[in-house]
Amino acid sequence: MTIIHTRYTDAALSKGHYDRRLSPKPLLHVWPAAESPFKGYQPLPTDGYALTSSNTAIVIDNGASLLRAGWASDKSPRVKFPTTVARYRDRKINKTVSYVGYNAFADATTRGQIRNAFEPGSSIVGNWDVMEGLLDYTFISLGVSGQDGGLGRPVVMTEPVANLAYSRNKNELTMPAMTELLFECYSAPSVAYGIDSLFSYRFNGGRSGLVISSSHTATHLIPVLDFKPVISSATRLNWGGSQSTEFLSKLLKLKYPTFPGKFTDYQIDEMVREQCYVSQQFDHDMKNYLDWSGLEDRDHVIQYPFTEQVVIEKSEEELARIAERKREGGRRLQEQAAKMRLEKLIRKEQTLGYYKDLQQRLINQTKKEIKRLLDEDEFKDENQLEKTIQEIEKSIRKARNKDIGGLENPDEEAEPTFPLLGVADEDLDETGLKEKRHQRLMKSGYEARARAKAEKQLERARVAEEERQDNEWRETDLQGWLHERRAARQTLMQRIKERDRLKADLGNRKSLASQMRMKTLANLASDQPGKKRRRGGDDDNFGANDDDWGVYRTVAMGEHSDDEEEEDLGAGLKGVEAQLLKYDPLFNESNTMEAQSDWSQSLVHAFLRGPRPFDPESQQEAHQIHLNVERIRVPEVIFQPSIAGLDQAGIVDIAADITTHGLASVRDRINVLGNIFLTGGNTMFDGFEERLKRELRAVLPVEAAINVQKATDPILDAWRGAAQWAMIPKSSQSFVTKAEYLEKGAEYIKV
C-alpha cells in the first residue's frame, strides 16, 4: 500500500445520463476549493507620479472588500488589493513587519495576524492603524515620492451613500477622521468625496433613473433626477456580499457538521460568486431542485484537498504467483498437521497400551500394592484409571474417524452409569463419598444435556407444525393470510424504527433516553433516590436479587428495552417480505424496506451527496462539498430577506415604494422606471437582471415602461466614474483645500 497526496480530482470531460442504481459513478465536473489569494511578487506601477501633473488627482475607491487606486488619467485602477494588513514582530530580524493586501495571505503566520480596516459587515472604518497602513501601501504603489513633505496631488475618495458617521468601537466620526488623516499625515493639497454608485451611474451615461447598488456590505437604492440624487428617498437594505458569504458559511456548517476540512472566508466567497445564481421561479425550483432528473447538472461538487490511501494493483502474473505460493504453503501446513496428528495418535495408543497393561497388573494384587502402583502414575484410585482409559479410547476413535472419514456420529454419547448413587453414604469411605458426589454432578450434567436435546427436538417439531399450519392457512384463506403478513411487516418496521430512534437518542445527551439513563446511574448508589448515602451507613446488597441485573440492560439499551429488542429484526423482516414477494401480487421489490432505504431513493442523500453513491472510506468523497439548493437560496435573500431572518423588505418592494410614493410627479416616475441601473459586485449573479425586471412588472402599473440595465463593469465603474469626474475642470470646485480644512475643520465638505 502506498500513501499518495492528491489535491483535486480531474474534471470529467463531459456529462451524461446514467442509471443511478446500475452505474456506480456518473460523469461529473469537480470545482476545486479556492486557493489562498496570495499572488506572490507583483511589480509596483511606480512610474505614474512622474508622468502626471500636480493637478492630476489620486482616485481611491475605498471599498470594504477591495481598495482600488490609480490616477485620474488612467482608464483602470493601477492597484487593487484587500483591505487587510498583517503586522507582527519577526524575531529573526528583530523588526516589526507589515504585509498589506494579498501579501497578508502569504503563509500561516501572516494569515493568523490579519486585521481588517472596516468593522465586520459595514463600510465603517474601525481600525485606523490598518487604514493608515493601506494608504501607505497605496501611495507607495503609485510612486508618490513625498520629497516635498506631502502627496503633492489631490485625492478623490469614494464611500457608500449615507454611510454611518460613527464607529461602534471608537467615538469618532469616519469622514472627518479620514479628512484629518489625509491632511495631517499625508499633507494632501485638497480632498473630495463622492458616492461610489453615483460615480458608476455617471460613467455609464445616466441622467435620470433608479440606481440599485448592491456591494460588499449593503444594498442601496437611490433615485436620480436630472443628474441629482434624491437622497431623501434613498433606502438601504442591510444585505450584501459579506452577508451572503456568512449565510452560505452557516448553511454549509449545518449541512456538514463533521467536515474534515476548514471553510475559509475567501473560499466561501468564491463559491458565492462562481456557483450561485438567481432563480426565476424560486418556490418552484426549491420544491423540485433535488429531483433526480437533472440533479447531476444542478449539483456542483467542491473538492477540498485530501490525502488518499491507494493500493497499488498487481499484475495477473504476480497475482497468480501469490496464489500459487499460498496453495503451496497450505499444502505444507496440511502435511505438517497430518504428521503431527499421526505422531500424537501413536503416543496416545502407546499410553493406552501402558494403562491397560497397568489395569491388568492390578488384578489379584493387595490393596497396598494397588495403591503403590497407582501412586507411581499419579492416580487416586482404579475409577480414575478406568475413566482415563475411556477418555483416551474416545479421543483415538475421533482422531481415526477424522483421518479416514468414519461415519461415527460425534454427538452420540453413550449412556453413562452411576453405580455409587444407589449406595448409602454409611457404606462408603471418604474416597467413595467424593466419587459419589462426582457421579452426582456428572449425572446432573448428563440429564441437562438430555433435556436440552429434547427441547431442541420439540422446538423443531413446533416450527414444523407452525409452517404446516401457515401453509394450510395460506392455501385455504390467501387474503386473510396476506393481511396478517402485511400487518406483521408493519409491526417489524415500526420496531426497527423505534430501535433506531432509541439508539440515536442515546447519542444525544439532551434526549429523554439519555436523561433517564443518567437518572438510573444516579439512583444506583442508594435505595432511596434523592438522599445522600452515608459512608458505612448500610450494606451494599446489589445483585442479591436477580432483577438487579436488569439495570445493566436499562443503562446500555434504554428504559424500554427488553429481550425482544435483542432479536434480529432485520432477518425477520426479510423473511416476511420474501413471503409477500412470492405470494402477494401487489408487493414487489420496490416496496421492500431495503429498496426504500436505498440511497437512490433518499432525499437526504440527494441533499448531502447528490446523485452519486457515497463511499465513507474514500477520503476524496469525504472532502467534497455538494452545492445544490444553496446555489439559489443565498442570492434569493436580496429579494426575500426573511429567508435569512432579516426584518426588511426586498429590493422589489423597496423599488416599488420609491417609485410610487417617493417621487412627486408622474413624469419623474416615468423617467426613473425607464432607467433602472444595476451596479456593485452583488448584482453579478446570473439571472439577477431578468428576475428584477419580471418582479417589478408584477407590482407596478401595466402602462409603466420598465427598462433595467447593468453597469459595463459593476465592480470597476465606480472608480472609473470618479476618475472621469476628477478630470473635469469644474470638479475642482468640490475639493476641500488644506487651508479650508484648517479654517473650517474636518467636518467641512463641499457639494
C-alpha positions in Angstrom: 0.0 0.0 0.0 1.3 3.4 -0.9 0.1 6.8 0.5 -0.1 9.5 -2.1 -1.2 13.1 -1.8 -3.9 14.2 -4.2 -5.1 17.7 -4.1 -8.0 17.6 -6.5 -9.6 15.2 -8.9 -9.7 16.0 -12.6 -13.0 17.1 -14.0 -14.8 14.8 -16.4 -14.7 15.8 -20.0 -18.5 15.5 -20.4 -21.7 14.9 -18.6 -24.3 12.3 -19.5 -27.4 10.5 -18.3 -27.0 7.3 -16.3 -28.9 4.7 -14.3 -28.1 5.7 -10.7 -28.6 2.2 -9.5 -26.6 0.4 -12.1 -23.8 2.9 -12.8 -21.5 3.3 -9.7 -20.5 6.8 -10.6 -21.9 9.3 -13.1 -19.7 11.7 -15.1 -19.3 15.0 -13.2 -17.5 18.2 -13.0 -15.4 19.0 -9.9 -14.6 22.5 -8.9 -11.5 22.8 -6.7 -11.8 24.8 -3.5 -10.2 28.3 -3.8 -6.6 28.6 -3.0 -5.1 31.3 -0.8 -5.4 34.7 -2.6 -1.7 35.3 -2.2 -0.4 36.4 -5.6 3.4 36.3 -5.0 5.7 39.1 -6.1 3.9 41.8 -8.1 5.9 44.7 -9.6 4.5 48.1 -8.5 3.5 50.6 -11.1 5.5 53.5 -9.6 6.0 55.5 -12.8 2.7 57.3 -12.7 3.7 60.0 -10.3 6.5 61.3 -12.5 4.2 61.2 -15.6 1.4 63.2 -14.0 0.9 66.9 -13.2 0.2 68.4 -9.9 -3.5 68.7 -10.9 -3.9 65.0 -11.6 -5.9 63.5 -8.7 -5.3 60.3 -6.9 -8.5 58.4 -7.1 -9.3 55.8 -4.4 -12.3 53.6 -4.4 -12.2 52.7 -0.7 -14.4 49.6 -0.7 -14.9 47.4 2.3 -13.7 44.3 0.4 -11.1 45.7 -2.1 -9.3 49.0 -2.3 -8.8 50.3 -5.8 -6.5 53.2 -6.6 -5.0 54.9 -9.5 -4.5 58.2 -11.3 -7.4 60.2 -12.7 -5.9 60.0 -16.1 -5.8 56.2 -16.1 -8.6 54.1 -17.7 -8.4 51.4 -14.9 -7.1 51.4 -11.4 -3.4 50.6 -11.1 -3.6 48.8 -7.8 -6.3 46.8 -6.1 -6.0 44.7 -3.0 -8.0 43.5 0.0 -8.4 46.0 2.9 -6.3 43.7 5.2 -3.0 44.2 7.0 -0.9 41.6 8.9 1.6 43.1 11.3 3.8 41.2 13.7 7.3 41.1 15.3 9.7 39.0 13.3 12.1 37.5 15.8 14.7 36.6 13.2 15.4 40.2 12.1 14.1 41.7 15.3 11.8 44.1 13.5 8.1 44.7 13.1 7.0 43.7 9.6 3.7 44.5 7.8 2.0 42.6 5.0 -0.7 44.5 3.1 -3.5 43.2 0.8 -2.8 39.9 -0.9 0.6 39.7 0.8 -1.2 39.2 4.1 -2.1 35.7 2.9 1.5 34.7 2.3 1.7 31.9 5.0 0.1 30.7 8.1 1.9 33.2 10.3 0.7 36.2 8.3 -2.9 34.8 8.0 -3.1 34.4 11.7 -2.3 38.2 12.2 -4.7 39.6 9.6 -6.7 42.6 10.6 -9.3 44.4 8.6 -9.7 48.2 8.4 -13.5 48.0 8.4 -15.9 46.7 11.0 -17.4 43.4 10.0 -20.3 43.7 7.6 -20.1 47.5 7.3 -18.3 50.3 5.5 -17.3 52.0 8.7 -13.5 52.2 9.4 -13.0 50.5 12.7 -9.2 50.2 12.8 -7.4 53.4 11.8 -3.9 51.9 12.2 -4.8 49.4 9.5 -6.4 52.1 7.3 -3.1 54.1 7.6 -1.2 51.0 6.5 -3.4 50.6 3.5 -3.0 54.2 2.5 0.8 54.0 2.9 0.9 51.0 0.6 -1.4 52.7 -1.9 0.7 55.8 -2.2 4.0 53.9 -2.3 2.5 51.6 -5.1 1.5 54.7 -7.1 5.1 56.0 -6.8 4.4 59.0 -4.6 7.9 60.2 -3.6 6.9 62.6 -0.8 10.0 64.7 -1.3 8.1 67.9 -0.8 6.7 66.6 2.5 3.3 65.5 1.2 1.4 63.8 -1.6 1.6 66.8 -3.9 -1.7 65.6 -5.7 -5.4 66.0 -4.9 -7.2 63.0 -3.5 -10.7 61.7 -4.6 -12.2 59.0 -2.3 -15.5 57.2 -2.7 -17.8 55.9 0.0 -21.4 54.5 0.2 -24.4 56.8 0.4 -25.4 57.8 3.9 -22.5 55.9 5.4 -22.8 55.8 9.2 -20.7 58.5 10.7 -19.6 56.9 14.0 -17.6 53.8 14.6 -19.1 51.3 17.0 -15.7 50.8 18.6 -14.5 54.4 18.8 -16.3 57.6 19.5 -15.1 59.3 16.3 -16.5 60.4 13.0 -15.5 58.4 10.0 -15.3 61.1 7.3 -13.7 63.8 9.5 -11.2 61.3 10.7 -10.3 60.4 7.1 -10.0 64.0 6.2 -7.8 64.7 9.2 -5.6 61.7 8.2 -5.2 62.8 4.6 -4.3 66.4 5.5 -2.3 65.9 8.7 -0.5 62.7 7.9 -0.1 62.9 4.2 -0.3 66.7 3.6 -2.7 66.3 0.7 -3.3 69.7 -1.0 -7.1 69.0 -1.4 -9.6 66.2 -0.8 -13.0 65.4 -2.3 -15.6 62.7 -1.5 -18.2 61.1 -3.7 -20.8 58.3 -3.6 -19.5 55.2 -5.4 -22.8 54.1 -7.0 -23.4 57.6 -8.4 -19.9 57.7 -9.9 -20.7 54.4 -11.6 -24.1 55.7 -12.9 -22.4 58.8 -14.2 -19.7 56.8 -16.0 -22.4 54.8 -17.8 -24.2 57.9 -19.1 -27.1 58.0 -16.7 -29.3 61.1 -16.3 -32.5 60.1 -14.5 -33.2 56.7 -13.1 -33.1 54.4 -10.1 -29.6 53.3 -9.1 -29.5 49.9 -7.3 -26.1 49.4 -5.9 -25.5 46.0 -4.1 -22.0 45.9 -2.9 -20.0 44.1 -0.3 -21.7 45.4 2.8 -25.2 46.7 1.8 -27.6 47.4 -1.0 -28.7 50.9 -1.7 -31.5 52.2 -3.9 -31.1 55.9 -4.9 -33.5 57.7 -7.3 -31.7 60.2 -9.6 -33.5 63.1 -11.4 -31.5 65.2 -13.9 -28.1 64.2 -12.5 -29.2 65.0 -9.0 -29.8 62.2 -6.4 -33.0 62.3 -4.3 -31.2 61.5 -1.1 -34.4 61.8 0.9 -35.9 58.8 -0.9 -32.7 56.7 -0.8 -33.1 53.4 1.0 -30.6 50.9 2.4 -31.1 47.1 2.6 -28.6 45.6 5.0 -27.6 42.7 2.8 -24.5 42.5 0.5 -21.7 40.2 -0.5 -20.3 39.8 3.0 -23.6 38.8 4.4 -24.1 36.3 1.6 -20.7 34.8 2.4 -21.6 34.5 6.1 -25.0 33.0 5.2 -23.5 30.3 3.0 -20.9 29.5 5.6 -23.6 28.9 8.2 -25.6 26.7 5.8 -22.5 24.6 5.0 -21.5 24.2 8.6 -25.1 23.0 9.4 -25.0 20.7 6.3 -21.6 19.2 7.1 -21.0 19.5 10.8 -18.2 16.9 10.8 -16.5 18.1 7.6 -12.8 17.3 7.9 -11.6 20.4 6.1 -11.8 24.1 7.1 -14.1 26.7 5.5 -12.3 30.0 4.9 -13.9 33.3 4.0 -12.2 33.6 0.7 -13.3 30.0 -0.3 -16.9 30.7 0.7 -16.8 34.0 -1.2 -15.5 32.2 -4.3 -18.4 29.7 -4.0 -20.9 32.5 -3.8 -19.5 34.3 -6.8 -18.9 31.3 -9.0 -21.6 28.8 -8.1 -24.7 30.8 -7.1 -27.3 32.3 -9.4 -30.7 33.9 -9.1 -33.7 31.6 -9.7 -36.5 33.0 -11.9 -39.1 30.9 -10.0 -37.7 30.3 -6.6 -40.6 28.5 -4.9 -41.0 26.1 -7.8 -37.2 25.5 -8.1 -36.8 24.9 -4.4 -39.6 22.3 -4.5 -38.1 20.4 -7.4 -34.4 21.1 -7.0 -33.5 17.7 -5.5 -35.4 15.7 -8.1 -33.2 13.0 -9.6 -33.9 14.2 -13.1 -31.2 16.6 -14.0 -29.7 16.7 -10.5 -26.3 15.8 -11.8 -26.2 19.1 -13.6 -27.6 21.2 -10.7 -25.4 19.6 -8.1 -22.0 21.2 -8.0 -19.1 19.5 -6.2 -16.4 21.5 -4.5 -13.3 19.3 -3.9 -11.1 20.2 -0.9 -7.5 18.9 -0.6 -7.2 15.4 0.7 -4.8 12.5 1.2 -6.0 9.2 -0.2 -4.7 5.7 0.5 -4.2 3.9 -2.7 -3.5 0.2 -3.1 -1.2 -0.5 -6.0 -2.8 -3.1 -8.2 -0.7 -6.1 -9.1 -0.5 -7.8 -12.5 -2.2 -11.1 -13.3 1.1 -12.9 -13.3 2.0 -11.5 -9.9 -1.4 -12.5 -8.5 -1.0 -16.0 -9.9 2.4 -16.4 -8.3 1.0 -15.2 -4.9 -1.9 -17.6 -5.2 0.5 -20.5 -6.0 2.7 -19.6 -3.0 -0.4 -19.6 -0.8 -1.5 -23.0 -2.1 2.0 -24.4 -1.6 2.1 -23.1 1.9 -1.3 -24.6 2.6 -0.2 -28.0 1.3 2.9 -27.9 3.5 0.8 -26.9 6.6 -1.6 -29.7 5.9 1.2 -32.2 5.6 2.8 -31.0 8.8 -0.6 -31.1 10.6 -1.2 -34.7 9.3 2.2 -35.7 10.5 1.7 -34.2 13.9 -1.7 -35.9 14.2 -0.2 -39.2 13.4 2.6 -38.7 15.9 0.0 -37.7 18.5 -2.2 -40.7 17.7 0.8 -43.1 18.1 1.6 -41.5 21.5 -2.0 -41.9 22.6 -2.0 -45.6 21.5 1.2 -46.2 23.4 -0.2 -44.5 26.5 -3.5 -46.5 26.2 -1.5 -49.8 26.0 0.5 -48.8 29.1 -2.6 -48.0 31.1 -4.4 -51.2 30.0 -1.3 -53.2 31.0 -1.4 -51.4 34.4 -5.0 -52.3 34.7 -4.2 -56.0 34.1 -1.4 -55.9 36.7 -3.7 -54.6 39.4 -5.7 -57.8 39.3 -5.1 -60.2 42.2 -3.0 -57.5 44.0 -3.3 -56.5 47.6 -4.7 -53.0 48.4 -1.3 -51.8 49.5 0.3 -52.9 46.2 -2.5 -51.4 44.2 -2.2 -48.1 46.0 1.6 -48.1 45.4 1.2 -48.9 41.6 -1.5 -46.1 41.2 0.6 -43.6 43.1 3.5 -44.2 40.8 1.3 -43.0 37.9 -0.5 -40.3 40.0 -3.9 -42.0 40.0 -6.1 -41.7 43.1 -8.0 -45.0 42.6 -9.0 -47.5 40.0 -12.0 -45.5 38.9 -9.8 -42.6 37.8 -7.7 -45.1 35.8 -10.8 -46.5 34.2 -12.0 -43.0 33.3 -8.7 -42.1 31.8 -8.6 -45.2 29.6 -12.2 -44.4 28.3 -11.2 -40.8 27.5 -8.1 -41.9 25.6 -10.1 -44.5 23.7 -12.7 -42.0 22.7 -10.0 -39.5 21.6 -8.3 -42.2 19.5 -11.7 -43.1 17.8 -12.3 -39.4 17.0 -8.8 -39.0 15.6 -9.2 -42.1 13.4 -12.6 -41.1 12.2 -11.3 -37.6 11.3 -8.4 -39.0 9.3 -10.3 -41.8 7.5 -13.7 -40.2 7.3 -15.6 -42.5 9.6 -19.3 -42.5 9.9 -19.5 -42.4 13.7 -21.6 -39.5 15.0 -19.6 -37.5 17.5 -22.7 -36.1 19.0 -23.8 -39.6 20.1 -23.0 -40.0 23.8 -23.0 -43.4 25.4 -25.3 -43.5 28.4 -23.0 -43.4 31.5 -23.5 -45.5 34.6 -23.5 -44.1 38.1 -23.2 -47.2 40.4 -22.4 -45.3 43.6 -25.6 -43.2 43.6 -27.6 -46.3 44.8 -25.2 -47.0 47.7 -25.9 -45.5 51.1 -23.3 -43.0 52.5 -22.7 -45.1 55.5 -21.4 -47.9 53.3 -18.7 -45.7 51.7 -15.4 -44.4 53.0 -14.2 -40.8 52.3 -12.9 -41.7 48.9 -16.2 -43.3 48.0 -18.1 -40.3 49.2 -16.1 -38.0 47.0 -16.6 -40.2 44.0 -20.4 -40.4 44.7 -20.6 -36.6 44.7 -18.6 -36.5 41.5 -21.0 -39.0 39.9 -24.0 -37.0 41.1 -22.6 -33.9 39.3 -21.9 -36.0 36.2 -25.5 -37.3 36.2 -26.9 -33.8 36.5 -24.9 -32.7 33.5 -26.0 -35.7 31.5 -29.6 -35.1 32.3 -29.3 -31.4 31.5 -27.9 -32.2 28.1 -30.6 -34.8 27.5 -33.3 -32.2 28.4 -31.7 -29.6 26.0 -31.6 -32.2 23.2 -35.3 -33.0 23.9 -36.2 -29.3 23.9 -34.4 -28.8 20.5 -36.4 -31.7 19.1 -39.6 -30.2 20.4 -38.7 -26.8 19.0 -38.1 -28.3 15.6 -41.4 -30.1 15.8 -43.1 -26.9 16.8 -41.6 -24.9 13.9 -42.5 -27.6 11.5 -46.1 -27.6 12.8 -46.3 -23.8 12.6 -45.1 -24.0 9.0 -47.6 -26.7 8.2 -50.5 -24.6 9.7 -49.2 -21.5 8.0 -49.2 -23.2 4.6 -52.6 -24.7 5.3 -53.9 -21.2 6.2 -52.4 -19.7 3.1 -54.0 -22.4 0.9 -57.4 -22.0 2.4 -57.6 -18.2 3.0 -55.0 -16.4 0.9 -56.4 -12.9 1.5 -56.5 -13.3 5.3 -53.0 -14.7 5.3 -51.7 -11.8 3.2 -53.5 -9.3 5.5 -51.7 -10.9 8.6 -48.3 -10.8 6.8 -48.7 -7.2 5.9 -49.6 -6.3 9.5 -46.6 -8.3 10.7 -44.4 -6.4 8.3 -45.7 -3.1 9.5 -45.1 -4.1 13.1 -41.5 -5.2 12.4 -40.8 -2.0 10.5 -42.2 0.1 13.4 -40.0 -1.8 15.9 -36.9 -1.3 13.8 -37.6 2.5 13.5 -38.2 2.6 17.3 -34.9 0.8 17.9 -33.0 3.1 15.6 -34.7 6.1 17.2 -33.7 5.0 20.7 -30.1 4.4 19.6 -30.0 7.9 18.1 -31.5 9.4 21.3 -28.8 7.7 23.4 -26.2 9.6 21.4 -27.8 12.9 22.2 -27.1 13.9 25.8 -30.2 16.1 25.9 -32.7 13.5 24.8 -35.2 11.8 27.2 -33.5 8.4 26.8 -30.1 9.8 27.9 -31.6 11.7 30.8 -33.4 8.6 32.0 -30.1 6.6 31.7 -28.3 9.2 33.8 -31.1 9.2 36.3 -30.7 5.4 36.6 -27.0 5.8 37.2 -27.5 8.4 39.8 -30.0 6.3 41.7 -27.9 3.1 41.7 -26.0 4.3 44.8 -29.0 4.4 47.0 -32.3 2.6 47.6 -33.8 6.0 48.4 -33.3 8.3 45.4 -32.6 11.9 46.3 -30.9 11.1 49.6 -27.2 11.0 50.0 -25.7 7.7 51.0 -23.6 7.8 54.2 -20.3 6.0 54.3 -20.8 2.7 56.1 -24.4 3.5 56.8 -25.9 0.4 55.1 -24.8 -2.7 53.3 -24.4 -2.9 49.6 -26.6 -5.9 48.6 -26.8 -5.1 44.9 -27.0 -8.3 42.9 -28.7 -10.4 45.6 -31.9 -10.1 43.6 -31.8 -11.4 40.0 -33.9 -8.3 39.0 -31.0 -6.1 40.0 -29.1 -7.2 36.9 -31.7 -5.8 34.6 -30.4 -2.3 35.4 -27.4 -3.0 33.0 -29.8 -3.5 30.1 -31.6 -0.3 31.0 -28.4 1.7 31.2 -27.0 0.2 28.0 -30.1 -0.1 25.8 -32.6 2.4 27.2 -35.6 2.3 29.5 -38.0 0.4 27.3 -35.5 -2.3 26.2 -36.3 -6.0 26.8 -35.3 -9.4 25.4 -37.4 -9.0 22.3 -35.3 -6.0 21.3 -32.3 -8.2 21.0 -33.9 -10.3 18.2 -32.6 -10.0 14.7 -35.5 -7.8 13.5 -33.8 -7.4 10.1 -33.8 -11.1 9.4 -37.5 -11.4 10.4 -38.5 -8.6 8.2 -36.6 -10.1 5.2 -38.4 -13.4 5.8 -41.9 -11.7 5.8 -41.0 -9.6 2.7 -39.8 -12.8 1.0 -43.2 -14.4 1.6 -45.0 -11.3 0.3 -42.8 -11.2 -2.8 -43.7 -14.8 -3.5 -47.5 -14.7 -2.8 -48.7 -11.1 -2.9 -49.2 -9.8 -6.4 -49.3 -6.2 -5.2 -45.9 -6.4 -3.4 -42.8 -6.0 -5.5 -39.1 -5.3 -5.0 -39.6 -1.5 -4.8 -41.9 -2.0 -1.7 -39.2 -3.7 0.4 -37.5 -1.8 3.2 -34.1 -2.3 1.5 -35.3 -0.6 -1.6 -37.0 2.2 0.3 -33.8 2.8 2.3 -31.7 2.8 -0.9 -29.6 5.9 -1.4 -31.1 6.4 -4.8 -34.5 7.0 -3.1 -33.3 9.2 -0.3 -33.9 12.9 -0.4 -31.3 13.5 2.4 -28.7 11.7 0.3 -29.5 13.8 -2.7 -29.1 16.9 -0.5 -25.8 15.8 1.1 -24.1 13.8 -1.6 -26.0 14.5 -4.8 -27.0 11.8 -7.4 -23.9 9.6 -6.5 -23.3 6.8 -4.1 -21.2 7.7 -1.2 -18.2 5.7 0.0 -17.4 6.6 3.6 -14.0 5.1 3.3 -13.0 7.4 0.4 -11.1 10.4 1.6 -11.8 12.1 -1.7 -15.6 11.9 -1.2 -15.3 12.8 2.5 -13.6 16.1 1.4 -16.3 17.0 -1.1 -19.0 19.7 -0.6 -22.2 19.4 -2.7 -23.8 22.7 -3.5 -27.4 22.3 -4.7 -30.2 24.3 -3.1 -27.7 26.7 -1.6 -26.9 27.9 -5.2 -30.3 29.7 -5.4 -31.1 30.1 -1.7 -28.2 32.5 -1.0 -28.9 35.1 -3.8 -32.6 34.9 -3.1 -32.2 36.8 0.2 -31.9 40.1 -1.6 -35.4 39.5 -2.9 -36.8 37.8 0.2 -34.7 38.9 3.2 -36.9 36.9 5.6 -35.1 33.8 4.4 -32.0 34.8 6.4 -34.0 36.3 9.3 -33.7 39.9 8.1 -36.7 42.0 9.1 -36.6 44.2 5.9 -38.4 44.4 2.6 -36.8 43.1 -0.5 -35.4 45.3 -3.3 -38.5 44.8 -5.4 -40.8 46.1 -2.7 -38.3 48.9 -1.9 -38.1 49.9 -5.6 -41.9 49.9 -6.0 -42.3 52.0 -2.9 -39.7 54.6 -4.1 -41.3 54.9 -7.5 -44.9 55.1 -6.3 -44.5 57.1 -3.0 -41.1 58.7 -3.1 -41.5 60.7 -6.3 -43.9 63.6 -6.7 -44.7 63.7 -10.4 -45.7 61.1 -12.9 -43.0 62.4 -15.2 -40.4 61.7 -12.6 -41.7 58.1 -12.1 -41.6 57.5 -15.9 -38.0 58.7 -16.1 -36.9 56.6 -13.1 -38.6 53.4 -14.3 -37.2 54.0 -17.8 -33.6 53.6 -16.5 -33.2 51.2 -13.5 -29.4 50.9 -13.2 -27.6 48.0 -11.5 -24.1 48.2 -10.1 -22.0 46.5 -7.5 -20.4 43.1 -7.3 -23.5 41.6 -5.7 -25.6 42.2 -8.8 -23.4 40.0 -11.0 -25.4 36.8 -10.3 -26.8 35.2 -13.4 -30.4 36.0 -13.8 -30.4 39.0 -11.5 -31.4 41.5 -14.1 -34.2 39.3 -15.6 -35.7 38.4 -12.2 -35.7 42.1 -11.1 -37.5 43.2 -14.3 -40.1 40.4 -14.1 -41.0 41.0 -10.5 -41.1 44.8 -11.0 -43.5 44.3 -13.8 -45.7 42.3 -11.5 -46.0 45.0 -8.8 -46.0 48.2 -11.0 -48.8 49.5 -13.2 -49.3 47.8 -16.5 -48.7 51.0 -18.5 -45.3 51.7 -16.8 -42.4 51.2 -19.2 -39.6 49.4 -17.3 -36.0 49.2 -18.5 -33.3 47.5 -16.5 -29.6 47.9 -17.4 -26.4 46.7 -15.8 -23.2 48.7 -15.5 -20.5 47.9 -18.0 -18.3 46.7 -15.2 -20.3 46.7 -11.9 -17.1 46.4 -9.9 -14.7 49.0 -11.5 -17.1 51.5 -12.9 -17.3 53.3 -9.6 -13.6 54.0 -9.7 -13.7 54.9 -13.4 -16.6 57.3 -12.8 -14.7 59.0 -10.0 -11.6 59.3 -12.3 -13.7 60.7 -15.1 -15.2 63.3 -12.8 -11.8 64.3 -11.3 -10.6 65.2 -14.9 -13.4 67.7 -15.4 -12.2 71.2 -14.7 -15.4 72.0 -12.9 -14.8 69.3 -10.3 -12.1 71.5 -8.7 -14.9 73.5 -7.1 -15.9 70.4 -5.0 -12.4 69.9 -3.4 -11.7 71.0 0.1 -8.3 72.6 0.3 -6.0 72.3 3.3 -6.5 76.0 4.0 -10.2 75.5 4.2 -9.7 72.4 6.4 -7.5 74.5 8.8 -10.1 77.3 8.8 -13.4 75.3 9.0 -12.4 71.9 10.5 -12.5 68.3 9.3 -16.4 68.2 9.2 -16.5 70.8 6.3 -17.3 69.3 2.9 -18.4 70.8 -0.5 -21.3 69.5 -2.6 
